[in-house]
Amino acid sequence: MMRFLTANKKLILSILLNIVLLFTLLALLYLVYPELIYHLDSVSNLWDRYSIRTYRKNEARAAYFEVMTRYRRLYSFSGEQRFFVEYLGGHLTGNGEPDIVIRQWEGGAHGDSKYIVLELDGSTAKRIDVIDGLLDAGFKDLNGDGVDEITGMDGSYNNFLGESTAASPRPLVILSFDRGQDRFVPNREMMVKAPLSREQFNEMSQRYRGDKAWHERSRPPADLLETMLQLIYSANEKQAWELFDASWPDPSPVSKEQYREDIRAELSRALTHSPFYRTIDHWNKERQRAFKGLPSN
């Protein structure tokens, strides 16, 4: 064998070189023509200047998208499952340049997705942020300033207190671009609300106290948990727990203290699993300090 390798050294090196060149050529062809490997899924044109193309390869659960201007690629990204163009050419950052949002669906029946925000300035496509943990994103100018906010549901609460994933409460979040942090963050001005009026509070607590779920399912009604999370996400955690106490029937088929501990455990888990809850928790603590007349940290 050694004699053969020595005698055919040049031939073997030539074969190896050709193999390297072949793989290099294939890689270059893939970069220039991804449709050789992927199937073209969709084409979205922005004016007559930009083209956003998504590709996928079904059998491999692989996907790819690119942003083109004329014949030049400005940005490309590959990942799993599938990409969708969700937002095209509006303004999300307030920088005066058009923005696009590509949703990467990561599989699953409940819309698990990431949202990739890109800003276009003619010659480049800059990735601004990747928003994770958001369900059913929408884009709308909510305060009339010409810049769209991103709305959606915090998708971190799967199987909340034993509920199915589909029935788990999903609190609303509103995101705006923060130039200081260079990313999208919960918008305090739009999310923080006044507490429920006494009339609203009494009507809700009476309705929840008489709900059939206490006896038919041996658990609190799902609407109570949903309302509590919405109150917490609007910086009204104190009232959320007041509603919890006022809505509990007496006698109760389930332990109120056990459910209190379980809800607190869910919120503690959200501190590490939710991209948004740490900010919400900070708002609530600040508001509680203000009620007590303590200085804000």
N, C-alpha and C positions, 0 to 999 in steps of 0.2 A: 504493500500500500504506500509506504513512504517513497519507494522508488517511483511509483506512478505519480504521486503528488509532485515529486521533484521534477520529473520529466515533463509534466504538463502544467507547470506552475503558471505560465503565461495564460494558458487556456482557462484554467480555473479562476484566475483573477479577472479575466475578461468576462466570464459568466457571472461572477459576483457583481462586477461593476454594472453589467447590463440589468441585473435584477434590481439593484439600487436605483438605477435610472428609470426603470419601469415603474417602481413604486413612487418615485418622485414625480414622474409624469402623471400618474393616476391621482396623486394628491393635488397637483396643480390643476388638473382637469376638474376635480371635485370642487376646488375653491372657485374656479371660474364658472363651472357649469354644475351646480349642485343637483340639477334635475337628472344628471346621469345616475345618481344614487337614490335620490328622493323623488317622490311624485309631487308635481306642482298641485297645491291644494287651493290657493286663492291668490288673487292679485287685486290690490287696492291702490288706486292712483290718487295722489294729492296734487291738484292743479295739473299742470303739464310738466311738472318738475321732478316729482318724487314717485317712486313705485315701491310698494311694500308687498313682498311675495312670501307666502308661507308654503312650506313643503312638509311632507311626512312620508314615513316608510312603515306601513302598517304592520308588517310581519315582525318588525324589530322594535315596535313602540317608540321609534325615534322620530324626531321632528327638527325643523330648521326654519329660520326666517331671515330675510335680508332686506335692507333698505337701500334702494338704488336711486341714483340720479343720472339720467341719460344712460351712459354705458359704464358708470363707475359705481362700485359698491361702497356705501358709506358705513354700513354696520351689518354685522351678521351674528347670529347666535344659534346654537344647537342645544337640544335638550330632549326630554322624554315626552311622549304622548302627542300633544298637538298645540299649535299656536293659532290665536284668533286676533284680528285687528279690532280693538274695542273703541278706540278714540282716535280721530284723525284730523290733525291740523288746527285744533283749538288752542286755548291758552290755559295752562295749569300752573305755571311757575311765576307768571307775572314778569318774565324777562323780555317780553315782546317778540319772542320767537315761537313758531308753531311747534306744538307738541303732539306726539302720538303715544298711544298705549297699546301694548301687545299683551294679551292674556295667555299665559302658559297653563293649559289644563293638565293637571298632573294625575288624572284618573280618579275613579270613584264616582258614586252616584250623587254626591252632594256638592259638586262643583269646586272641589279643592283646586285652587289656582294661585298663581303668582301674577302680578301685574308689573310689566317692565315699562317704565316711563322714559321716553327718549325725547330730546329737544333737537330740532333741526335749525341750522343757521346758514343753509345754502351749500356749504362745502363740507360740513361734518354733521354727524348724528351723534350727539353726546348722551350717554346713559345717565339719567338724573337720579333714579331711585328704582328699587325693586320692592314692591309692597307685597308682603306675605300675610296670610291669616285673614284676608278680607273676602267676604262672600258677596256675590251679586252687586258688583261695583257699578255705580252710576256717576255721571259727570254733569254738573249743572252749576251755573252761577247763582248762588243762593243769596248773596248780599248786593248784587248789582254793581260790582266793581270791575266787571269785564274779565275777571279771572274765574275759571270754573273750580269748584270744589269737588272732591271725590267722596261719595257716600257709599256706604255698604254696611254689612253686618259683621260683627266680630265672630269669626268662625271657630273660636277656641273652645267653645263649650259643647263638646260632643258628649252625649250620654249624661247630661247634667242630672245628677241625683237619680240615676237609673232611667231617665227618659230615653227614648230612642233618639238616634242622631237626627232624624227628620223632625222630631217634636221638641228637641232641646231649644231653650230660649236663645235668641240671637240679638243682643243689644246693638242699636244703631251707633255707628261712628261716622263723623264728618272730618275729613282730612284736608288740610291746606299745606301748601309748600312753605316751609320755614327757611328763609335764606341764610339765617345764622347757622342752622344745623345742616343746611343743604339737603333736606329730605322732607317727606310728607309726614306731618304729625297731626294728632287730634286738635281740632280747632276749638279752643276754650270758649271763645265768644259765642259760637253757634251751638255748642253742646251743653254748656251749663245753663240750667233752667231754674225758674222759681219752683218751690215745692208745690205739691198738690194743695188746692184749697181745702178748707175743712169739709165743704160739701162733697167734693170729689173723693176725699179720703174716706168719709163715712159711707158713701155709696159703694165704693170698691170693697171696703172691709166687710160690709154686710153681705155683698154678693159672694165674695170668696168664702165667708164663713158658712154660707148655706149651700155651697157647691157639693154636688153628689160625689165628686171624686174622693172626698174624705172617707166615705163608707164603701163606695163601689170599688175603688182602687186602693184603698188604705194608704193614701198619700195626699199631699196638698194639691190643689188644682194647678195645672201648668200655667194658667194666666197669672196666678199670684207670683210665681217665680219669674215670669217674663217681666211683670211690672216692677218687681224688686230690682232686677238688673237694669231696667231702663232708668229707674230712679238713681241707682248707683252711678250709672254712666252719665247722668246729668248733674252729678255732684250733690245728690240728695240721699246719701247713704243712711244718715240718721233717720230720715222719714221712711226709708225702705224697711228698716228694722222695726219701726213703730207700726207700719202696716202689717208686717209679719206677725207681731204680737196681737194686733187688733183683729186679724183675720182668722185666728186659730179658734176652732169651736171648743166649747166646754160642755160636756166631756169630749175628749178627743180620742179617736181610734189609733192615733200615732203619736209618738213622742215629739213634743215641740223642741225640747232641748237637744235631742239627737239630730233633728233636722237643722237646728241652728248651727250645731257643730259641723254638720256636713256641708252647709252652704259656706261657712267660713273656710272650710278646707278647699272647696272649689275656688273661692276667691284667692286663697293663698297660692293655689296651683296656677291661677291665671297670671300671677306676678312673674312667673318664669315662662309660661306657655303663650300668653297673649302679647302681641306686639304693641298693644294699646293700653292694657289695664294698668300698668305701672304709672302712666300719666294720669289716668282716671283716679287711682288711689291717692296720688299726690294732691289732686284737686279737692277730694273729699277731706283729707287731713287739713288742708289749708282752710277750708270752709268751717270745719269743726273748731279750729283754733280761733277763727274770727268770731264764731258764736260765743266762745268762752272769753273773748277779749284778750287772747294771747297774741304775741307778735308772730308774724309769718316767717318761716325759715327760708 
